[in-house]
């Protein structure tokens, strides 16, 4: 008989159960991570836009988006679709994967700076 640990994989592994149904508790983890990653990517977009001397209007025009959309992305108030990330990345002279990777790196740096809750 399998022991209890064999039946409880980690949160990422349980996103989709054996039946193909998404796990409700795990979706909370994925949703939170997605929002944090979107915010980190938004910060990268803002920083790169500033480095290139572009206004939100300039970036929006290059990306084929509305200025309001750029503002929402930069503030992390809108989750990025792959298509929107690609449009913005291209307009900033980046590959889509590079934009996402820079966001992941920023998120990892922020996580490393947070005090460990177990030590408090």
C-alpha positions in Angstrom: 0.0 0.0 0.0 1.5 3.4 -0.9 2.3 5.7 1.9 0.7 9.2 2.3 3.7 11.0 0.9 3.3 9.1 -2.4 -0.2 10.5 -2.9 0.7 14.2 -2.2 3.0 15.7 -4.8 4.1 19.3 -4.6 1.8 22.2 -5.6 3.1 22.5 -9.2 2.7 18.8 -9.8 -0.9 18.8 -8.6 -2.1 21.6 -10.9 -3.8 18.9 -12.9 -4.9 15.8 -11.2 -4.8 12.3 -12.7 -8.4 12.9 -14.0 -7.3 16.0 -15.8 -9.3 18.3 -13.4 -7.5 21.3 -12.1 -7.0 21.4 -8.3 -8.8 24.4 -6.7 -6.1 24.9 -4.0 -3.3 24.7 -6.5 -5.0 27.2 -8.8 -4.7 29.7 -6.0 -0.9 29.3 -6.0 -0.8 29.6 -9.8 -3.1 32.6 -9.7 -0.9 34.4 -7.1 2.3 33.5 -8.9 0.8 34.8 -12.2 -0.1 38.1 -10.7 3.3 38.5 -9.1 5.1 37.6 -12.4 2.8 40.1 -14.3 3.8 42.8 -11.8 7.5 42.0 -12.2 7.3 42.0 -16.0 5.4 45.3 -15.8 8.3 46.8 -13.8 10.8 45.5 -16.4 8.6 47.1 -19.2 8.6 50.4 -17.3 12.4 50.3 -16.7 13.2 49.4 -20.3 10.8 52.0 -21.6 12.5 54.7 -19.5 16.0 53.5 -20.5 14.9 54.0 -24.2 13.5 57.4 -23.5 10.0 56.3 -24.6 6.7 57.6 -23.2 3.8 55.3 -22.6 2.3 56.8 -25.7 5.4 56.0 -27.7 5.4 52.4 -26.5 1.7 52.0 -27.0 2.0 53.2 -30.6 4.9 50.9 -31.4 3.1 47.9 -29.8 -0.3 48.7 -31.3 -1.9 49.0 -27.9 -3.7 51.8 -26.0 -1.6 53.9 -23.6 -4.0 52.9 -20.8 -3.1 49.2 -21.4 0.6 50.0 -21.1 0.0 51.8 -17.7 -2.0 48.8 -16.4 0.7 46.4 -17.4 3.5 48.6 -15.9 1.6 48.8 -12.6 0.9 45.0 -12.6 -2.8 45.6 -12.7 -3.3 43.6 -15.9 -2.1 40.1 -16.5 -0.3 39.8 -19.8 -1.4 37.5 -22.6 1.3 36.0 -24.6 0.3 38.1 -27.6 0.5 41.3 -25.6 3.8 40.4 -24.1 5.1 39.7 -27.6 3.9 43.0 -28.9 5.5 44.9 -26.0 8.7 42.9 -26.0 9.2 43.5 -29.8 8.6 47.2 -29.3 11.3 47.3 -26.6 13.7 45.3 -28.8 13.4 42.1 -26.8 12.4 38.6 -27.5 9.2 37.6 -25.6 11.1 34.9 -23.7 13.7 37.5 -22.7 11.0 39.8 -21.3 9.4 37.0 -19.3 12.9 35.8 -18.1 13.8 39.3 -16.9 10.5 39.4 -15.0 11.3 36.0 -13.4 14.7 37.2 -12.4 13.3 40.3 -10.8 10.7 38.2 -9.0 13.5 35.8 -7.8 15.5 38.8 -6.5 12.5 40.2 -4.6 11.8 36.7 -3.1 15.4 36.4 -2.0 15.2 39.8 -0.2 12.0 38.9 1.8 12.8 37.7 5.3 12.1 34.0 5.9 8.7 33.7 7.7 10.0 30.6 9.6 12.8 32.6 11.2 10.5 35.3 12.7 
